[in-house]
Amino acid sequence: MCGRKYADEDLNWAEYREALSIISPAPQDNFPPNYNIAPTIEVPVGFSRSDETGRRYRVLERMRWGLIPHWAKDLKIGAKMINARSETLTEKPSFAPLVKDNRCIIPVSGFYEWQRSGSGKSAEKQAYKIPRSDGKPMLLGGLWTAHPGFEIRSYSVITTAATPAFEPIHHRLPLILEEDAVDCWLDGDWDNAKSLIHPAEAEISPVKISNDVGNVRNNGPELLNPLAQDSLFPEEN
Protein backbone atom coordinates (compact mmCIF):
# COMPACT_ATOMS: atom_id res chain seq x y z
CA MET A 1 0.00 0.00 0.00
CA CYS A 2 0.95 3.65 -0.13
CA GLY A 3 0.38 5.14 3.32
CA ARG A 4 2.68 8.17 3.42
CA LYS A 5 4.07 10.60 0.86
CA TYR A 6 6.21 13.72 0.85
CA ALA A 7 6.55 16.92 -1.15
CA ASP A 8 9.86 18.68 -0.56
CA GLU A 9 10.83 22.31 -1.13
CA ASP A 10 11.74 21.66 -4.79
CA LEU A 11 8.14 20.80 -5.70
CA ASN A 12 6.65 24.21 -6.48
CA TRP A 13 4.01 25.72 -8.75
CA ALA A 14 6.35 25.72 -11.76
CA GLU A 15 6.90 21.98 -11.39
CA TYR A 16 3.17 21.30 -11.06
CA ARG A 17 2.38 23.46 -14.09
CA GLU A 18 5.02 21.86 -16.30
CA ALA A 19 4.27 18.27 -15.32
CA LEU A 20 0.50 18.59 -15.80
CA SER A 21 0.37 21.23 -18.58
CA ILE A 22 -1.73 23.57 -16.45
CA ILE A 23 -2.48 26.98 -17.99
CA SER A 24 -4.48 28.53 -15.14
CA PRO A 25 -2.92 31.45 -13.22
CA ALA A 26 -0.49 30.69 -10.43
CA PRO A 27 -1.92 30.65 -6.90
CA GLN A 28 -1.30 33.66 -4.67
CA ASP A 29 0.76 31.52 -2.31
CA ASN A 30 2.97 28.64 -3.33
CA PHE A 31 2.15 25.23 -1.87
CA PRO A 32 4.43 24.76 1.14
CA PRO A 33 6.50 21.57 1.46
CA ASN A 34 5.08 18.71 3.49
CA TYR A 35 7.55 16.06 4.55
CA ASN A 36 5.04 13.68 6.11
CA ILE A 37 1.78 13.56 4.14
CA ALA A 38 -0.60 11.24 5.96
CA PRO A 39 -4.17 10.18 5.18
CA THR A 40 -6.80 12.96 5.65
CA ILE A 41 -4.20 15.62 4.77
CA GLU A 42 -5.06 17.86 1.81
CA VAL A 43 -2.54 18.10 -1.02
CA PRO A 44 -2.52 19.61 -4.55
CA VAL A 45 -4.17 17.25 -7.03
CA GLY A 46 -4.39 17.72 -10.81
CA PHE A 47 -7.51 16.83 -12.78
CA SER A 48 -9.50 17.96 -15.81
CA ARG A 49 -12.75 19.90 -16.01
CA SER A 50 -15.06 20.78 -18.90
CA ASP A 51 -16.35 24.29 -19.54
CA GLU A 52 -19.78 25.15 -20.91
CA THR A 53 -18.62 24.39 -24.44
CA GLY A 54 -17.24 21.00 -23.50
CA ARG A 55 -13.60 22.11 -23.72
CA ARG A 56 -11.37 20.25 -21.27
CA TYR A 57 -8.84 22.12 -19.16
CA ARG A 58 -6.51 21.22 -16.29
CA VAL A 59 -6.74 22.50 -12.75
CA LEU A 60 -4.79 21.94 -9.57
CA GLU A 61 -6.77 21.97 -6.34
CA ARG A 62 -6.31 20.70 -2.83
CA MET A 63 -7.98 17.39 -2.07
CA ARG A 64 -8.22 15.26 1.03
CA TRP A 65 -6.34 11.94 0.96
CA GLY A 66 -8.83 9.13 1.51
CA LEU A 67 -11.79 8.83 -0.85
CA ILE A 68 -15.17 9.77 0.60
CA PRO A 69 -17.86 8.32 -1.71
CA HIS A 70 -20.92 10.44 -2.45
CA TRP A 71 -23.06 8.06 -0.40
CA ALA A 72 -20.87 8.23 2.75
CA LYS A 73 -22.50 9.56 5.90
CA ASP A 74 -19.23 9.95 7.81
CA LEU A 75 -15.79 11.30 6.91
CA LYS A 76 -14.16 8.42 8.78
CA ILE A 77 -14.62 6.10 5.81
CA GLY A 78 -11.87 8.00 4.02
CA ALA A 79 -9.21 6.52 6.30
CA LYS A 80 -10.03 3.09 4.86
CA MET A 81 -9.94 4.26 1.24
CA ILE A 82 -6.53 5.88 0.82
CA ASN A 83 -5.60 3.31 -1.83
CA ALA A 84 -7.49 1.62 -4.66
CA ARG A 85 -6.22 -1.75 -5.88
CA SER A 86 -5.80 -1.67 -9.64
CA GLU A 87 -6.97 -5.27 -10.00
CA THR A 88 -10.46 -4.51 -8.65
CA LEU A 89 -11.09 -0.90 -9.71
CA THR A 90 -14.06 -1.73 -11.91
CA GLU A 91 -15.54 -4.14 -9.37
CA LYS A 92 -15.74 -1.88 -6.32
CA PRO A 93 -18.87 0.36 -6.15
CA SER A 94 -16.83 3.23 -4.68
CA PHE A 95 -14.32 3.26 -7.55
CA ALA A 96 -16.05 1.86 -10.63
CA PRO A 97 -18.14 5.01 -11.34
CA LEU A 98 -14.97 7.16 -11.22
CA VAL A 99 -12.68 5.41 -13.70
CA LYS A 100 -14.23 7.04 -16.77
CA ASP A 101 -14.27 10.75 -15.86
CA ASN A 102 -12.71 11.17 -12.41
CA ARG A 103 -9.10 10.20 -12.85
CA CYS A 104 -6.49 12.44 -11.26
CA ILE A 105 -2.75 12.85 -10.73
CA ILE A 106 -1.11 13.53 -7.39
CA PRO A 107 2.34 15.11 -7.87
CA VAL A 108 4.73 14.41 -5.00
CA SER A 109 8.46 14.19 -4.49
CA GLY A 110 8.18 10.56 -3.42
CA PHE A 111 6.56 8.23 -0.94
CA TYR A 112 7.53 6.26 2.14
CA GLU A 113 7.33 2.54 2.73
CA TRP A 114 8.23 0.21 5.59
CA GLN A 115 10.07 -3.06 5.13
CA ARG A 116 9.04 -5.75 7.58
CA SER A 117 11.41 -8.39 8.92
CA GLY A 118 10.16 -11.23 11.05
CA SER A 119 6.50 -11.99 11.69
CA GLY A 120 3.80 -11.36 14.24
CA LYS A 121 4.38 -9.05 17.19
CA SER A 122 8.14 -9.53 16.95
CA ALA A 123 8.28 -8.12 13.40
CA GLU A 124 10.56 -5.13 12.95
CA LYS A 125 9.98 -2.32 10.45
CA GLN A 126 12.48 -0.18 8.58
CA ALA A 127 11.38 3.03 6.88
CA TYR A 128 12.47 3.95 3.35
CA LYS A 129 11.99 7.07 1.28
CA ILE A 130 11.30 6.31 -2.37
CA PRO A 131 11.95 9.12 -4.90
CA ARG A 132 12.44 8.82 -8.63
CA SER A 133 16.05 8.14 -9.53
CA ASP A 134 16.06 11.06 -12.00
CA GLY A 135 14.87 13.57 -9.39
CA LYS A 136 11.70 14.48 -11.29
CA PRO A 137 8.35 14.89 -9.53
CA MET A 138 6.60 11.59 -9.01
CA LEU A 139 3.17 11.58 -10.68
CA LEU A 140 0.83 9.20 -8.90
CA GLY A 141 -2.34 8.06 -10.65
CA GLY A 142 -5.56 8.20 -8.65
CA LEU A 143 -9.32 8.61 -8.59
CA TRP A 144 -11.19 11.54 -7.08
CA THR A 145 -14.73 12.49 -6.16
CA ALA A 146 -16.69 15.37 -4.63
CA HIS A 147 -19.05 14.75 -1.74
CA PRO A 148 -22.09 17.05 -2.06
CA GLY A 149 -23.00 17.01 1.60
CA PHE A 150 -19.58 17.58 3.11
CA GLU A 151 -18.54 19.88 0.23
CA ILE A 152 -15.17 18.21 0.07
CA ARG A 153 -13.04 16.69 -2.69
CA SER A 154 -11.09 13.56 -1.88
CA TYR A 155 -8.97 10.99 -3.68
CA SER A 156 -7.44 7.53 -3.55
CA VAL A 157 -4.05 6.50 -4.91
CA ILE A 158 -4.19 3.54 -7.28
CA THR A 159 -1.78 0.74 -6.40
CA THR A 160 -0.34 -2.11 -8.46
CA ALA A 161 1.72 -5.18 -7.77
CA ALA A 162 5.32 -4.34 -6.93
CA THR A 163 8.14 -4.78 -9.40
CA PRO A 164 10.49 -7.69 -8.63
CA ALA A 165 13.16 -5.20 -7.55
CA PHE A 166 10.80 -3.53 -5.04
CA GLU A 167 9.27 -6.70 -3.59
CA PRO A 168 11.95 -7.05 -0.85
CA ILE A 169 10.47 -3.86 0.66
CA HIS A 170 6.76 -4.26 -0.09
CA HIS A 171 4.46 -6.22 -2.39
CA ARG A 172 2.53 -3.14 -3.59
CA LEU A 173 3.50 0.09 -5.39
CA PRO A 174 1.55 3.25 -6.14
CA LEU A 175 0.75 3.78 -9.81
CA ILE A 176 3.62 5.96 -11.09
CA LEU A 177 2.90 7.72 -14.39
CA GLU A 178 5.34 9.26 -16.83
CA GLU A 179 4.82 12.80 -18.17
CA ASP A 180 3.99 11.49 -21.63
CA ALA A 181 1.08 9.56 -20.09
CA VAL A 182 -0.55 12.62 -18.46
CA ASP A 183 -2.81 13.52 -21.39
CA CYS A 184 -4.13 9.99 -21.76
CA TRP A 185 -4.68 9.51 -18.04
CA LEU A 186 -6.51 12.78 -17.48
CA ASP A 187 -8.38 13.13 -20.79
CA GLY A 188 -8.26 9.86 -22.69
CA ASP A 189 -11.03 7.27 -22.79
CA TRP A 190 -10.94 4.49 -20.24
CA ASP A 191 -9.97 1.77 -22.74
CA ASN A 192 -6.72 3.64 -23.40
CA ALA A 193 -6.14 4.94 -19.88
CA LYS A 194 -6.39 1.52 -18.27
CA SER A 195 -3.43 0.36 -20.35
CA LEU A 196 -1.29 2.70 -18.23
CA ILE A 197 -2.06 0.75 -15.06
CA HIS A 198 0.88 -1.56 -14.51
CA PRO A 199 3.89 -1.79 -12.18
CA ALA A 200 6.12 1.26 -12.45
CA GLU A 201 8.56 1.53 -15.33
CA ALA A 202 10.24 4.55 -13.72
CA GLU A 203 13.48 3.91 -11.90
CA ILE A 204 13.07 4.51 -8.20
CA SER A 205 15.71 4.73 -5.49
CA PRO A 206 14.63 3.43 -2.06
CA VAL A 207 16.89 4.72 0.70
CA LYS A 208 16.79 3.83 4.39
CA ILE A 209 15.71 6.68 6.66
CA SER A 210 14.84 7.13 10.30
CA ASN A 211 11.67 5.48 11.59
CA ASP A 212 10.79 8.90 13.01
CA VAL A 213 8.68 9.33 9.88
CA GLY A 214 6.20 6.91 11.42
CA ASN A 215 5.04 9.64 13.79
CA VAL A 216 2.81 12.09 11.89
CA ARG A 217 3.83 14.88 14.27
CA ASN A 218 7.33 14.75 12.81
CA ASN A 219 7.39 16.89 9.68
CA GLY A 220 10.68 18.38 8.60
CA PRO A 221 13.38 17.95 5.94
CA GLU A 222 15.49 15.90 8.36
CA LEU A 223 13.09 13.00 7.76
CA LEU A 224 14.64 12.60 4.31
CA ASN A 225 18.20 12.19 5.59
CA PRO A 226 19.62 8.73 4.79
CA LEU A 227 20.59 6.62 7.76
CA ALA A 228 23.80 5.88 5.89
CA GLN A 229 24.97 5.57 2.32
CA ASP A 230 22.61 2.64 2.04
CA SER A 231 20.31 2.33 -0.96
CA LEU A 232 18.46 -0.76 -2.04
CA PHE A 233 19.68 -0.04 -5.56
CA PRO A 234 23.28 1.22 -5.15
CA GLU A 235 24.87 3.06 -8.06
CA GLU A 236 27.33 1.11 -10.13
CA ASN A 237 30.96 2.16 -10.02
Summary of the structure (lengths in Angstrom):
residues: 237
radius of gyration: 17.6
end to end distance: 32.6
largest distance: 59.8
contacts: 709
relative contact order: 0.19
helix: 20%
strand: 37%
